Amino acid sequence: MEGAFEMEPFYLTEKAAVRNVPSFNREADKFVITSGKLTINIAKEPFRIEIKNENKVIFSTSIKKISRQYVTPGLGHRIDANGYREAFLSWDVANDEKFYGLGEKFSSVEKSATRSTSYAMDACATNTTDLAYKAHPILLSTNGYGLLLTTAKRTHWDIGDFCFVSGTVLVEGPVLRGHIFVGDTLKDLIAEETEMQGHSEMIEPWTLGVWYSRCAYMNKEELYGVKDKLRELELPFDVLNIDVHWGKNYWYEKFWVDCCDFEWGEDKFPEPTKMFAEMMEQNVACSLWMNPYLPPGTAVYEEAVEKGYLVKTTEGGLAHIKRRQVSEIGIPDLTNPEAYNWWKEKVKDLLRLGIRVLKPDYTDRIPEDALFFNGYTGKDMHNAYIYLYIKACYDATQEIHGTSLVWKRPGFLGTGKFAGTWSGDVESSFEGLKYTIRGGLSVGFTGEGYWSSDIAGFKGEKPSPELYIRWSQVGMLCSLARYHGTTEREPWFYGEQAVNIVRDYSELRYSLVPYMLEMATEAEDRGLPMMRHLALEFQNDAFVHAIDDEFLLGEDILVAPILEAGATKRDIYLPAGAWYDRKTGERYPGRSTITVDVTLEDIPIFIREGAVIPQFKRKLQHLKDFETEAVEICVYGKAKKMQGTLVSENRVRYAYTILADDSISTDYPGEVTLRQMYEA
């Protein structure tokens, strides 16, 4: 039977927690399962699953009828046009219920009345469709439950679109398997699903610095020229990325898809070991673009063929990546443990040159007729292959440098524990900026705690100075910050004003690194994203759910991007509490919409009253050797907490306490003082 055996979810951890030992009771018309505050009723006729939390129904499979016909049957199969069975689940949707998740979708962040497909695809420089690089079949509800499907097959979601009072998910296969989990808040639900997926480790502090990249730096002279000019202009940065042209060959011109043959381009970047050592001596780490596809006619391809390490087809030949023309691009079969280790060793050889972090791209073209070593087809493995690819890059980096971040484009269940992702090839326009922010907020609900976009966008005409500046201001306040695109992305190509503004916002970002590291502990402990939709902190505020043009950096910093060319004013909704304008210090009441004047030099940023925000006192040019840097604990109004966490350069946590005399008690190695920003 086609697809009768669902692949085991190797991409998840084994930590799906059981909080209380359940009890089972059989009654005349139903089974009753109780566990702590939860009661699960499984009715026999009609079949129905109902979950109660303290006697409130939070989830129920649908049995709604019109004229004695089911509108959306609760659980079952349908037969598709090819005669294959497909499993589905439908459930009731409450009037005031809101939904989040489904990966990095560039549509509205709140998912009510939408249809979507979870299937990783190359979005090809558009972020205005349902296409997405990250396919997370996870949905969270404000009603207190979440769905996580343990399938790598394509899934289709209708969340109150066809039928306004029910949601449906359909799997392109006969088995629907997954978890229904519960939590009182969206934060609790994220903690539950990331317990299953795995939490990311604390990232290295230098990865929070500014990254510069282009598609691409063509040679060593160009790379060094950028490095030297950034330092000359006192533009803080920590990482330079070498993109696709690091290799000896450029395969895109031949195949219309990038490949990697692991042959270093000595003619472009000679003596790489010496080059990377020099970079590190000057406090610059280097990142390297990576791709899993193997080009035919190369040594690495022939070795893979000889050893049987390439993915095959169901007909017995080799599976190939195809783009615009038939090609013979090979795919390493990472389900084969020997092939996995072989490919990982190739990656480690690159890291041994002195590269500190990888940028894994692609893996969204696995053909459905492929047959893998583990016995499953491309239809089963298309999404799951992403996990193995990212894990191999992560494992290689860990084994050589201990670095816990990979700058990945694709994503699936479990990839969030390998910290770091970016939004892919987004459009370089104000519309692209708007929808890119949506993607970052959306993916934060599904386990990806560290996110960035290509600042100024990837594809399109060279951005205007205004767009470059506006995207820079937003990018510096995301969890990760990297410039990248098909044209120059360094500030001096956009005028002196751009240089000055980028410097100001880079310095702001670097000053906030102690605060960001404290938020990073929440990513490590509970899976919470650093860049947050307002609903994560203000779930009970009905107004915030429709807002996707503002966001929070951590708990307490509200960012209102400027998303229109020529804007001179900005309407901003401020949630509950009170808020201080970062620039003017003016205090605004919460639960209100305000209109503020804006100039090109700044975007509106507000600090929540009561916030306790640790910051570096001194302006930094990089994040190497900050172990003894002085830190100020900045308090905005009356402090809402008296304890917090500081994280050192080597990722050690130090608790601090604000004492009654406004001194700070801590073992942190640098000087720590308190600064009262406004009257308590």
C-alpha positions in Angstrom: 0.0 0.0 0.0 1.4 3.4 -1.0 2.9 5.2 1.9 1.3 2.9 4.5 4.3 3.2 6.8 5.0 6.7 7.9 8.7 7.6 8.3 9.9 7.9 11.9 10.5 11.6 12.9 14.2 11.4 13.3 14.2 15.2 13.1 12.5 15.5 16.6 14.0 14.9 20.0 12.7 12.3 22.4 11.6 14.9 24.9 7.9 15.1 24.3 7.2 15.6 28.0 4.5 13.8 29.9 3.7 16.2 32.8 1.4 13.8 34.7 0.7 10.1 34.5 -2.7 9.8 32.7 -5.6 7.7 33.8 -7.9 5.9 31.5 -11.7 5.2 31.9 -14.1 3.5 29.6 -17.7 4.7 29.6 -20.7 3.6 27.6 -20.2 6.2 24.8 -16.7 7.4 25.1 -13.2 6.9 26.5 -12.0 9.4 29.1 -8.3 10.2 29.7 -7.3 12.6 32.5 -3.9 14.1 33.2 -3.5 16.9 35.6 -5.8 19.7 34.5 -6.6 18.0 31.2 -9.5 15.8 30.3 -9.6 14.1 26.9 -13.0 12.7 25.8 -13.0 10.3 22.8 -16.5 9.8 21.7 -17.5 6.7 19.7 -20.5 7.7 17.6 -20.0 10.1 16.0 -16.2 9.9 16.5 -14.9 13.0 18.2 -11.9 14.0 20.2 -12.5 16.8 22.8 -9.8 18.3 25.0 -10.7 20.3 28.2 -8.4 22.3 30.3 -9.9 22.8 33.7 -13.4 22.0 32.3 -13.0 24.6 29.4 -13.1 23.0 26.0 -10.0 24.1 24.1 -10.0 21.7 21.2 -12.6 19.5 19.5 -12.6 17.7 16.2 -15.4 18.9 14.0 -18.7 17.2 13.6 -20.6 20.2 12.2 -23.5 19.4 9.8 -25.7 21.3 7.4 -28.8 19.5 6.1 -27.5 16.3 7.8 -24.3 16.4 5.8 -20.9 17.0 7.5 -19.4 20.3 6.6 -15.9 19.2 7.7 -15.8 15.6 9.0 -13.5 15.4 12.0 -11.0 12.7 10.9 -10.7 10.6 7.9 -9.4 9.9 4.3 -10.2 11.1 0.9 -9.1 9.7 -2.5 -7.1 12.1 -4.7 -7.2 12.3 -8.5 -4.6 9.6 -8.8 -6.4 7.1 -6.5 -4.1 7.7 -3.5 -5.5 8.1 0.0 -4.9 11.3 1.9 -5.6 11.7 5.6 -7.2 14.8 7.1 -8.1 16.3 10.5 -10.8 19.0 11.0 -11.4 20.8 14.2 -13.7 23.5 15.5 -12.6 27.2 15.5 -14.0 29.7 18.0 -15.0 33.2 17.0 -12.2 34.9 19.0 -9.5 32.3 18.3 -6.3 33.4 16.7 -3.6 31.2 15.0 0.1 31.4 14.5 2.9 29.3 12.9 3.3 27.2 9.8 6.9 28.4 9.3 8.3 31.4 7.5 5.2 32.6 5.6 5.3 36.1 4.1 1.5 36.4 4.3 -0.3 37.7 7.4 1.3 36.5 10.6 -2.0 35.7 12.2 -3.4 32.8 10.2 -7.2 33.0 10.6 -9.1 32.7 7.3 -6.0 31.6 5.3 -5.0 28.6 3.3 -1.4 27.4 3.2 0.9 24.6 2.2 3.8 23.3 4.3 6.4 22.3 1.7 9.8 23.8 1.4 10.3 25.6 -1.9 12.7 28.0 -3.5 10.6 31.2 -3.3 12.8 32.6 -6.2 13.1 36.2 -5.0 9.4 36.6 -4.3 8.0 37.0 -0.8 4.5 37.9 -1.9 3.1 34.3 -2.3 2.6 31.3 -0.1 6.0 29.8 -1.3 8.4 29.5 1.6 11.9 28.3 2.3 10.9 26.9 5.7 8.1 24.3 6.1 7.1 23.8 9.7 3.8 21.9 10.0 3.1 23.6 13.4 0.0 25.6 14.3 -0.5 27.4 17.6 -3.9 28.6 18.9 -4.7 31.3 21.4 -7.3 28.9 22.7 -4.5 27.1 24.4 -3.5 24.2 22.1 -1.1 23.5 19.3 -0.8 21.0 16.5 2.6 19.5 15.4 2.4 17.0 12.6 5.2 14.4 12.5 5.3 14.1 8.8 7.7 15.3 6.2 5.1 15.0 3.4 3.4 18.0 1.9 0.5 19.2 4.2 -2.3 21.6 3.3 -3.9 23.8 5.9 -7.3 25.6 5.7 -7.8 27.6 8.9 -11.3 28.9 8.8 -11.2 29.9 5.1 -13.6 27.6 3.4 -15.6 27.0 6.5 -15.3 29.9 8.9 -15.9 27.8 12.0 -13.5 25.0 11.4 -9.9 24.3 10.4 -8.6 21.4 8.4 -5.2 19.9 7.7 -4.7 17.4 5.0 -1.6 15.2 4.5 -0.6 13.9 1.0 -0.5 10.4 2.3 -2.7 7.9 4.2 -1.2 8.5 7.6 -1.8 11.6 9.8 0.4 11.5 12.9 1.4 14.2 15.3 1.0 15.9 18.6 -1.8 18.0 20.1 -0.2 19.9 22.9 -1.5 22.5 25.4 -0.3 25.6 27.1 -1.9 28.6 28.8 -0.2 31.1 26.6 1.5 31.3 23.2 4.8 31.4 25.0 4.0 28.2 26.8 3.0 26.5 23.5 6.3 27.5 21.9 8.1 26.0 24.9 6.2 22.8 24.4 6.8 22.5 20.7 10.5 23.4 21.0 10.9 20.8 23.7 9.9 18.3 21.0 12.1 19.9 18.3 15.0 20.8 20.5 16.3 24.1 21.8 19.2 25.9 20.3 22.4 26.3 22.3 23.5 29.8 23.5 25.1 31.3 20.4 28.5 32.9 20.4 28.2 36.6 21.2 30.2 37.6 18.2 27.5 36.2 15.9 25.2 39.0 17.2 27.5 41.5 15.6 27.0 42.9 12.1 27.7 40.7 9.1 28.6 42.0 5.6 28.2 40.1 2.4 27.5 40.3 -1.3 26.5 38.0 -4.0 29.4 38.0 -4.2 32.9 39.2 -3.2 34.9 38.0 -6.2 38.4 37.9 -4.8 40.7 38.5 -1.9 41.4 42.1 -2.8 37.8 42.9 -2.8 37.2 41.2 0.5 40.1 42.9 2.1 39.1 46.3 0.7 35.7 46.0 2.3 37.2 45.0 5.6 39.6 47.9 5.6 37.1 50.5 4.7 34.6 49.3 7.3 37.3 49.7 9.9 38.4 53.1 8.5 34.9 54.5 8.7 34.4 53.0 12.2 31.4 50.9 11.1 31.1 48.1 13.7 31.1 44.6 12.3 32.2 41.1 13.2 31.7 38.8 10.1 32.4 38.9 6.4 30.6 36.2 4.3 32.2 34.8 1.1 29.4 33.7 -1.1 29.1 31.4 -4.1 32.3 32.5 -5.9 34.7 31.0 -3.4 34.9 27.9 -5.5 37.2 27.2 -8.4 34.1 26.8 -10.7 30.9 28.8 -11.0 28.3 26.2 -11.8 25.2 28.3 -12.0 26.2 29.6 -15.5 26.1 26.0 -16.8 23.2 24.4 -14.9 21.0 27.4 -13.8 21.4 26.1 -10.3 24.3 26.4 -7.9 26.4 23.4 -7.0 29.4 22.7 -4.7 32.4 20.6 -5.8 34.6 21.5 -2.7 37.4 22.8 -4.9 38.8 26.0 -3.5 39.3 28.9 -5.9 43.0 29.5 -5.3 43.2 32.0 -8.2 40.6 34.2 -6.5 41.3 33.6 -2.8 44.9 32.4 -2.6 46.4 30.9 0.6 43.0 30.6 2.4 44.5 29.4 5.7 46.7 32.4 5.9 43.9 34.7 4.8 41.5 33.5 7.4 44.2 33.6 10.1 44.9 37.3 9.2 41.2 38.0 9.4 40.9 36.5 12.9 43.9 38.5 14.0 42.0 41.6 13.0 38.9 40.5 14.8 37.0 39.4 11.7 35.4 36.0 11.4 34.5 34.6 8.0 31.4 32.8 6.9 31.2 30.5 3.8 28.3 29.8 1.5 27.5 26.1 1.3 25.4 23.9 -1.1 24.7 20.2 -1.1 24.4 19.6 -4.8 27.3 17.8 -6.6 28.1 18.8 -10.2 28.8 16.0 -12.7 32.2 15.5 -14.1 34.0 16.5 -10.9 36.1 14.5 -8.5 33.7 14.7 -5.7 30.8 13.6 -7.9 32.7 10.6 -9.3 33.8 9.6 -5.8 30.2 9.7 -4.6 29.1 7.6 -7.6 31.8 5.0 -7.0 30.9 4.7 -3.3 27.2 4.6 -3.9 26.6 7.8 -2.0 24.1 9.5 -4.3 20.4 9.5 -4.1 18.8 7.2 -6.6 15.4 7.1 -8.3 12.6 4.6 -7.8 13.6 3.2 -11.3 17.2 2.5 -10.1 19.1 5.3 -11.7 20.6 8.4 -10.1 18.2 11.1 -9.0 19.1 14.5 -10.4 18.4 18.1 -9.7 16.7 19.6 -12.8 16.3 23.3 -13.6 15.4 24.7 -17.0 17.3 21.9 -18.7 18.0 18.3 -17.9 21.1 18.0 -15.9 22.9 15.3 -13.9 23.5 17.2 -10.7 23.9 14.7 -7.9 22.4 14.7 -4.4 24.4 13.2 -1.5 22.2 10.6 0.3 22.5 11.9 3.8 20.2 9.1 5.1 23.1 6.7 4.5 25.3 7.1 7.6 28.5 6.5 5.5 27.5 9.1 3.0 26.5 11.5 5.8 30.0 11.2 7.4 31.7 11.4 4.0 30.0 14.6 3.0 30.5 16.1 6.5 34.2 15.4 6.2 34.3 17.4 3.0 32.7 20.3 4.9 35.1 19.9 7.8 38.0 20.2 5.4 36.7 23.7 4.4 36.3 24.7 8.1 39.8 23.6 8.8 41.0 26.4 6.5 39.8 28.8 9.2 36.2 29.5 8.2 34.2 30.0 11.4 30.6 29.5 10.3 28.7 28.1 7.3 25.8 29.5 5.3 23.9 26.4 4.1 21.7 27.3 1.1 19.2 25.3 -1.1 18.0 21.7 -0.6 14.5 22.6 -1.7 14.6 20.8 -5.0 14.6 17.1 -4.0 12.6 15.3 -6.7 9.6 13.3 -5.6 10.7 10.2 -7.6 13.9 10.0 -5.6 14.6 6.9 -3.6 16.8 7.2 -0.5 19.0 4.8 1.4 16.5 4.6 4.2 13.9 3.3 1.8 11.7 6.4 1.5 11.0 8.4 -1.6 11.5 12.1 -2.4 7.8 12.7 -1.5 8.6 11.5 2.0 12.1 13.1 2.3 11.7 16.4 0.5 11.2 18.4 3.7 13.1 16.0 6.0 16.3 16.2 3.9 16.6 19.8 5.0 17.1 18.6 8.6 19.9 16.2 7.7 21.7 18.8 5.6 21.6 21.5 8.3 22.5 19.0 10.9 25.6 17.9 8.9 26.7 21.5 8.6 26.1 22.1 12.3 27.9 18.9 13.3 30.9 19.8 11.2 31.1 23.3 12.6 30.8 22.0 16.2 33.5 19.4 15.7 36.0 21.9 14.3 35.2 25.1 16.1 32.4 24.5 18.6 30.4 27.2 16.9 26.7 26.7 17.5 25.3 28.9 14.7 24.6 28.0 11.0 23.3 30.8 8.8 20.7 28.6 7.0 18.1 29.4 4.4 15.9 26.2 4.5 14.1 25.0 7.5 11.9 22.2 8.8 10.9 20.6 12.1 14.0 20.4 14.3 16.2 22.8 12.4 15.6 25.5 15.0 17.9 23.8 17.4 20.7 24.7 15.0 20.6 28.4 15.6 20.5 30.9 12.8 18.4 31.5 9.7 17.7 34.2 7.1 14.7 34.9 4.9 16.2 33.9 1.6 16.1 35.8 -1.7 13.6 38.5 -0.9 12.7 41.3 -3.2 14.6 44.6 -2.8 11.7 47.0 -2.4 9.6 48.6 0.4 7.0 45.9 -0.3 9.7 43.3 0.1 10.7 44.8 3.4 7.2 44.7 4.7 6.6 41.1 3.8 10.0 40.0 5.0 9.2 41.2 8.5 6.1 39.1 8.4 8.2 36.1 7.6 10.5 36.7 10.5 7.7 37.1 12.9 5.9 34.0 11.6 8.8 31.6 11.8 9.5 32.7 15.4 6.4 30.8 16.4 7.8 27.5 15.1 11.1 27.2 16.8 13.5 29.4 14.9 14.8 31.7 17.6 17.4 33.7 15.5 16.4 35.3 12.3 17.6 37.9 9.8 16.9 39.1 6.3 19.3 40.2 3.6 19.5 43.9 4.7 18.3 46.0 1.7 16.8 42.9 0.0 18.5 40.3 -2.2 17.0 40.6 -5.7 16.1 43.5 -8.0 17.4 46.8 -8.9 20.0 48.4 -6.7 18.0 49.8 -3.7 17.6 53.5 -3.3 19.5 55.2 -0.5 16.2 55.6 1.3 15.3 51.9 1.1 18.8 51.0 2.1 18.6 53.2 5.2 15.2 52.0 6.2 16.1 48.4 5.9 19.3 49.0 7.8 17.4 50.5 10.7 15.1 47.5 10.9 17.9 45.0 10.3 20.0 46.3 13.2 17.1 45.5 15.5 16.5 41.9 14.4 18.0 39.0 16.2 20.7 38.7 13.6 22.0 41.3 11.2 23.6 40.7 7.8 23.9 42.8 4.6 23.6 40.8 1.4 22.3 41.2 -2.1 23.1 41.0 -5.8 24.5 44.6 -5.8 26.8 46.3 -3.4 25.5 46.4 0.2 28.2 48.5 1.9 27.0 51.9 3.2 29.4 54.0 1.2 27.7 53.0 -2.0 24.6 54.9 -0.7 26.1 58.2 0.3 27.5 59.9 3.4 24.2 60.1 5.1 23.7 56.3 4.8 27.2 55.8 6.3 26.4 58.0 9.3 23.0 56.4 9.9 24.3 52.8 9.6 27.1 53.7 12.0 24.5 55.1 14.5 22.3 52.0 14.3 25.3 49.6 14.3 26.5 51.3 17.5 22.9 51.0 19.0 22.9 47.3 18.2 26.3 46.7 19.7 25.3 48.6 22.9 22.2 46.3 23.2 24.2 43.0 23.0 24.0 42.4 26.8 20.2 42.7 26.6 20.2 40.5 23.5 22.3 37.9 25.2 19.8 37.9 28.1 17.0 37.2 25.6 19.2 34.5 24.1 19.0 32.6 27.4 15.2 32.4 26.8 15.8 30.9 23.4 18.1 28.3 24.9 15.8 27.6 27.9 12.3 27.8 26.4 12.7 28.2 22.6 11.4 31.7 22.6 12.4 33.9 19.6 14.4 37.1 20.2 12.4 39.0 17.5 8.7 38.7 18.6 5.2 39.4 17.4 3.4 41.7 19.8 1.0 38.8 20.6 3.8 36.9 22.4 3.9 39.6 25.1 0.4 40.9 24.9 -1.8 38.0 23.9 -4.9 39.2 25.7 -4.8 42.6 23.8 -7.3 42.1 20.9 -5.7 44.8 18.8 -2.2 43.3 18.5 -3.1 40.2 16.6 -3.7 42.0 13.3 -0.4 44.1 13.6 2.5 42.8 11.6 4.3 46.0 10.8 5.6 46.4 14.4 7.7 44.0 16.4 9.5 43.5 19.7 13.2 42.9 20.2 12.9 40.7 23.3 10.3 41.6 25.9 10.7 45.4 26.1 11.9 47.1 22.9 9.1 48.0 20.4 10.2 48.7 16.9 8.0 50.5 14.3 9.7 50.2 10.9 9.1 52.8 8.2 7.7 50.8 5.2 6.8 53.5 2.7 9.0 55.7 0.6 8.9 59.4 1.6 7.1 58.8 4.9 7.1 61.7 7.3 4.6 60.3 9.8 3.9 56.9 11.4 0.9 55.6 13.2 1.9 53.2 16.0 -0.1 51.1 18.3 1.4 50.9 21.8 0.2 47.8 23.9 -0.7 47.8 27.6 1.5 49.7 30.1 3.4 52.8 29.3 6.2 53.4 26.8 9.1 55.8 26.5 10.2 57.2 23.1 13.9 56.1 22.9 14.9 59.3 21.1 12.9 62.0 23.0 12.2 60.3 26.3 8.5 61.2 26.0 6.2 58.9 27.9 3.1 57.5 26.2 0.2 55.5 27.8 -0.4 52.0 26.4 -3.5 50.6 24.7 -3.4 53.7 22.4 -2.5 54.6 18.8 -0.2 57.5 18.4 1.1 59.4 15.3 4.7 60.5 15.4 6.8 62.5 13.0 9.7 60.6 11.4 12.9 61.7 9.6 15.2 59.6 7.6 17.7 59.5 10.5 15.5 57.4 12.8 12.7 54.9 13.0 10.3 55.0 16.1 11.6 52.8 18.9 9.9 52.6 22.3 11.0 51.1 25.6 8.4 49.6 27.9 8.0 51.2 31.3 9.6 49.0 33.9 12.1 47.6 31.5 15.5 46.7 32.9 17.9 46.7 29.9 21.7 45.9 30.3 23.8 47.8 27.8 27.5 48.3 27.1 28.7 51.7 28.2 31.4 52.0 25.6 31.1 52.1 21.8 32.4 48.8 20.4 33.8 48.1 16.9 33.5 44.3 17.3 32.5 41.7 19.9 35.9 40.1 20.5 37.5 40.4 24.0 34.5 42.2 25.6 34.9 40.0 28.8 35.6 43.0 31.0 33.6 45.7 29.2 31.6 47.9 31.6 27.8 47.3 31.6 25.0 49.7 32.6 21.8 48.3 33.8 19.3 50.8 32.4 16.0 51.1 34.3 13.0 52.8 32.6 10.8 54.1 35.3 10.1 51.7 38.2 11.9 48.4 37.6 9.6 45.5 37.0 12.3 43.0 38.2 15.3 43.2 40.5 17.2 40.3 39.1 18.6 39.5 35.7 21.2 37.7 33.8 24.5 38.8 32.1 26.3 36.6 29.7 30.0 36.7 29.2 32.0 36.4 26.0 32.5 32.7 26.6 28.7 32.2 27.2 28.8 31.8 31.0 25.8 33.2 32.7 26.1 35.5 35.7 23.1 36.5 37.8 22.8 40.1 39.0 20.6 41.8 41.6 19.6 45.4 42.0 20.1 46.3 45.6 18.2 48.9 47.7 21.0 51.4 47.4 20.9 51.1 43.6 24.2 49.2 43.5 24.5 45.9 41.6 25.5 42.6 43.2 27.0 40.2 40.6 30.1 38.1 39.9 30.2 39.3 36.3 33.9 40.0 35.4 33.3 43.5 34.1 32.1 46.6 35.9 28.3 46.7 36.3 26.4 49.9 37.4 22.8 51.0 37.5 21.5 53.9 35.4 18.0 55.2 36.2 16.7 56.5 32.8 13.5 58.1 34.1 12.0 58.7 37.4 10.6 55.6 39.1 
